[in-house]
Amino acid sequence: MMSIKTYSRSVLCMGTTVSIQVIAPQSDEANVLHHISKAFTIFKTVETTCSRFDAKSEVMKLIRHVKEPVSVSPLLFEALHFAVLVANETNGIFDPTVGKQLENRGFNEHYLYGKPVQVDEAVDSGSYKDIVLDTHKKTVCLQKPMIIDLGAVAKGLAIDLAARSLPYQHFMINAGGDILVKGRNQHGELWKVGIQHPGIQTQSLLTLRVTDTAVCTSGNYARKNKTQPFMHHLVNPLSPSTGSSLLSCTAISPSAMLADALSTSAFILGAEKGINLLNDADIGGVLFDSSFTPFFTSDMEELMNYDHTF
């Protein structure tokens, strides 16, 4: 009888802890560890390409060129192209050019070194409409000075790419609570994914039982300004306010990048409009308001079983 083993590894990357768990034969240990290592390399590559907190990243080099087409890597082009598509679909509620707003709110420190990354160039009030993409030449032309923030896209993209690189039927990738699962867990059951309680880190508001899908959550508790705790990082590009009627929003989709972006967008929109956004995109989701009342998408029950724990 074949002996099955659970392989687990974690690294610090993209401002969070990234964990990969693979269920595979014990005899295949060398190959499994090799593929897990390759998956972590993908996360590092996405970080060095898309990070706003690294002055040497490709995206930070890009913003130094205004009104001139710049050839970029396929990875950065994919991230920007997707971000602009979501921005168009949400009429600007999601906008990858909110970097300056986040910087002004104090969200500009590198997670490892604690040093602020300050953009010296003048920054105009540009928007996603000022990002011109040439899909044939793979060039990007910024029509105005701007700071691009791909935080709501890059982590999901890294999860998706890492998942594609793992040649196994059963695994989980967890990047700071944004999760993608395939197959079954070590007990041969559906994977259990908890939606974190905003105020109690060790508790979950809801436990989902899922497979072959991504579960990404945006919440006002995840990142906060050190000096102004009420100020979180989920910025409405169309309003100076950081307020939202929600505590958290979870989106469930085969693509982590899509779930990542739409959980952010739905959080900013609030319960009613956020649910409509997820329903229109035909993906599952649950939103919690300030009284911990859950709001479910129309097909949530058909997508998965869930246990209320609130």
N, C-alpha and C positions, 0 to 999 in steps of 0.2 A: 504493500500500500504506500502511495506517494505521501511523503511528509511535507506538510504545508507550513510555511513560516511567515510571520509578519515582520517586514522590514520597515523601520521608522528612522527618519533623519530630519534634523531641523537646522536652519541657518538664519542669521539675522540679515535681512535684505529688504529694500524698498520701504524702509521705515517701520518694519514689523518683523515678526517671527514667521518664517515660512516652513511648514512641515509637510513632508511627503511620507505616506504610508502605502506600502505595496504588499499585497497578499500573493505569494508565489512559492513554488517548490523550494525546499531547503537546499536541494542539490544545485539550484541555479543562483546561489548567493553572489558569486563574483559578477555575473551579468546584471543582476538586479541592482547591486550597489553602483555599478558603472552607469547604468541608465538613470538612476536617481541623481548621481553626480552631474550628468549631462543636463538633467532637468533644472538643477540649481544654477548651472551655467547660463541657462536661458533667462532665468530671473535676473542674474547679474547683468546680462547683455541688455535686457529691456531697461534696467535701471540706468546704466551708463548712457543709454540712448535717450531716454525720456524724462530723466529727473530734473526738476526745477531747482533742486537743492545742490546741484553739482555744476559749478561754473564751466567745467570742461565737458559736460554732456553735449550730445549732438543737438538737442533742442535748444540749449542755452547758446550754443554757437550760432544756431539758425537765427535767433532773434536779434543778433547783431547786424543782420543784413535786412534792410528795409527797401522796398520798391525795386528789388532785383530778384529774379528767379534763382533759386538755389537747389542744386541736386542733392537729394537726401537719400539715406538708406531705405531699402524696402520696408524695414521695420518701422522707422519713424513715419514714413509716408502712410503706411497702413493705419497707424495710431491716429494721425492727424485726419486722414480721410474719414475714418469711422467717427471721430469726434465731431467733425463738421456735419456729417450726415445726421447724427443725433441732435445736434444744435438746430439744424433745419427742421427736423421732425418735431422738436419741442418748442419751436418759435423762440429760441434763444434762452429758455429756462436753463438748459444745459449749454455751457459756453466754455470752450477750452482757453479763452483769453482772459480768465479771471485772475491770473497770476498776480497782477498789481493789487487787486482788491485783497487777496489773501496776504500779500506782503504787508500791506498797510495795517492788517489786523494782527500782525505779529507771527504769521505762519511762514517764516522764511529761514528757520534754523535747521541745519543738517542734523539728522537724527543721531548720528554717531559722534560728531564732534561738537555739537551745540553751538557752532558758530553761524551767525546769520549770513545768508547769501544775498547780497545786495546787487541789484542791477543798476549800473551807473548811467546807462543810456536813458535819455528822456523817453517817457512812456506816454503815449496818447491814449485817448479813450476808444481804442479799437475794439472790434467784436469779431466773432467768427466769420462775419461777412467780409472781413478784410483779409481773410486767408484765401489765397487763390492757388488751387491745386491743378497741376497739369498731369492727368492720369497717364498720358502717353510718354511724356518725358520724365515723369516722376520728379517734378520740381515743385517747390513751394515758393510763393511770392507773398510776402507780408506787405500789405498796402499802408500800414501805419505801424509805428513803434508799439510793441506790446510784449507782455510776459505770458508765455503759454504755460498752462498748467494741465498736465495730462493725468493727474492723480486719479480721476474717476474712470480712466480708460486703461492706463498702463498695467496696473496690477491684474485686471481681468485678462488683458492680452497675454501677459506672462503666464497666467494660469492655463489659458487655452493652449498656448504653444508648448508648455511643459507637458500637458496632458497628451498632446499629439505625439510627443517624443517617447512616451512610455509604452512599450509594446506588451502591455499586460492587461488582463481582463478586469482585475479587481484592484483598485487603488483609490486613495483620497489625497487631494492637495488642499492644504489649508493655509491661506496667506492672510493672517491676521483676522480671521473670521469670515473671509470670502473663500468659499469652499466649492470644489468640484469633486464629484464622486463618480466612480465607474464600478459596475458589477455589484458585488456583495462584500460585506465586511468579513473579519476573520471567523465569525460564527456562521457564515453563510446566509446572513440576514441583510435586509435593506439597511443602508447606512442611516444612523441617527444624527441629525444636525440640529443643534439647539440655537434658538434666537436669543441672544444675550439680553438679560434684564439690564436696562440702562443704568440703574442705580446700584445693582448688586452683581459684581463681576462673576461670582461663582454660581449664579442662578440663571435659568432660562425662562423666558416668557412662554415659549412654545417649543415643542420638539417635533421636528419633521422626520418622516421616514421616506428616504428618496434613493434613487439610483440613476446613473447616467444623466446627471444634470448638475448645474451650478446653482449655488445658493449664495447670494451676495447681499449684505446688509449695510445700509447707511444710517448713522445715528448721530444725535447731537452730543453724545457722550464720548465718542471715539477720540477726537482731538479737540483740545480747547486751548484758548489763549492763557498763558501762564499767569498773567497779571489781571486778566478779565475773564474769569471762568465761564461767564454767561455767553461769551462770544465763541461760537464754534466755527468749523471750517467749511460748512456747507452753505456756500454763498449764493444768493439770488442775484444773478447778473443784472436783472432789471430793477432791482430795488436796493437801497442802501441798508435795509434792515437785514439782520441775520435770523429773524424770528421765523418759526414754523410751528404749525399746530401739532406737529408729530414729534414723538420720541425716537422712532426708528421706522425704517422701511426696508423690507426684504423682497427681493425679486428672484424668481426661480426660472432659469432658462437653460437650454443646452449649451449656450455660450456664456462664459464668465464675463467676457468683455461687455456683452449686451446687458447682462444682469447688473454688472457694476455701474454702468452708465445710467440705466433706467432706475435703479434704486436711488441714486443721487437725485435724478430729475423728479421722481415721484415724491421724494422727501420734501423737496423745495416747494412743490405744488400744493402739498397738503392732502388730507385724506380723500376728499371727493374727486378732485382733479387728478390726484396721484393714482387712484384706483382706475379711473377712466383711461389714463395713459397706459397702464399695464394691460388692461383689458383690450385696448385698441392694438397693442403690440402682440396680443395673443400669448402672453406669458403669465405665469402664476405669481402671486405675491400676497403679502400681508403687511399692513401698516398699523402701528400702534400710536394712538393719540396720547395727550398728556395725562389722561385718566386711565391709561393702559387698556383702553377699549380697542379690540382688534377690528380691522376692516379687511375683508378677504376679496380677492378677485373672483369673478363668477365661476371659473372652472377649478378653483383651488381643491375642492373635494374630489374631483375626478382625477386630478394630477397625483395626489398622494394622500396617505393617511396621516393624521396628526393627533397629538395628545395635548390637550390644554393643561398647562402647568401654572396658570395665573389665577 
